[in-house]
Amino acid sequence: MKNKFVLISIALLIIASFVAIGCQPAIPAGTKPVELKLAHMAPAGSILDKSINAWAEKVKKDSNGLITFRMFPAATLISATETYDGVVKGVADLGSSFRYVRAGAELTGLSSMFLTGLPTAEAGSKIVASMWKDFPELRKEWDKTKVLWIHAAGPAVFATTKPVRTQADLKGLSLRVPVPEAADALRALGGTPVSMPLADLVIGIEKGTVHGGTVFKEAIESYKLPIKYINEFSMYSSSNWFMVMNLDSWNKLPASLQKVIDDSAEWGRAESIKAYDAADASAIKYAKGLGVEIITLPTAERAKWLEIVIATYSKKAGELDAKGYPATKLLEYVNKLRK
């Protein structure tokens, strides 16, 4: 019986060793190591920065140390707005940011507006994945790079110095809104949009030139916004937080190392989505600790806001339709998924 047990144990160890070997990528002997420059906009040490570094460490481990990264966080190599184009031009081998520039990404940019009313990065990212699957016109706007992942950020909510519990409360409020379509939607709701960089919002609130603005939740903590209220209605949610790679840099890699990066992409995307929702949760906890009131609209009031906002975005979709984009079709598609 003892000998039988020993034989079974040895057999199991042999099977386990073969499974372990099978899980490792087949990297030919003599494959040369490569260092890749990775530029991103997240501040060093932030939750998002940590998620990017965790992915880089996974790629390093999975490649047996052959792929390493030289990190450039906080937009130190390329500005946040120019990250995508910077990767296309080869300033960095990889880059992570939002697709701020609309030129060449018109449908991508407007699709962020269509994610209005969604509560989390996870919820928005499920819709983004479906959009990418069913709308090749979206994928075409990214064909100058090797796309590793794209997903939604969390919701852009109202962070204010005065309570906004109903649509009527928006009247007379000047609010920072960074996106033209969302500014139009705010006007339709009765508020007054103000265009200003997020970095200037703190000063604007302190001076009283604005009563707050629409911001991603994580910015409430990272920018230490001096607010008293958060209305969690989402005006939009960026549909395009990306990790992309320069095509020449990608094509220079041997197939075995390309496979390592490809195989890591879904893991990296999932970790990135978790990081966004974790950053938002941290911001809400931070705000509550300062006595900020969190406002959730009643169902009927939320439905009214959503109808007004979507109607505004529908007009913008029509304008893009006239240029040959399936914008209205995409909006209707997202509306079905939202429900």
Salt bridges, closest charged atoms under 4 A:
ASP49 OD1 - HIS40 NE2 3.11
ASP62 OD2 - LYS58 NZ 3.07
ASP134 OD1 - LYS133 NZ 3.44
GLU181 OE2 - ARG102 NH1 2.96
ASP184 OD1 - ARG187 NH1 2.68
ASP184 OD2 - LYS316 NZ 2.88
GLU232 OE2 - LYS217 NZ 2.98
ASP262 OD1 - LYS146 NZ 2.94
ASP263 OD2 - LYS259 NZ 2.62
GLU271 OE2 - LYS274 NZ 3.42
GLU293 OE2 - ARG165 NH1 2.60
GLU301 OE1 - LYS304 NZ 3.51
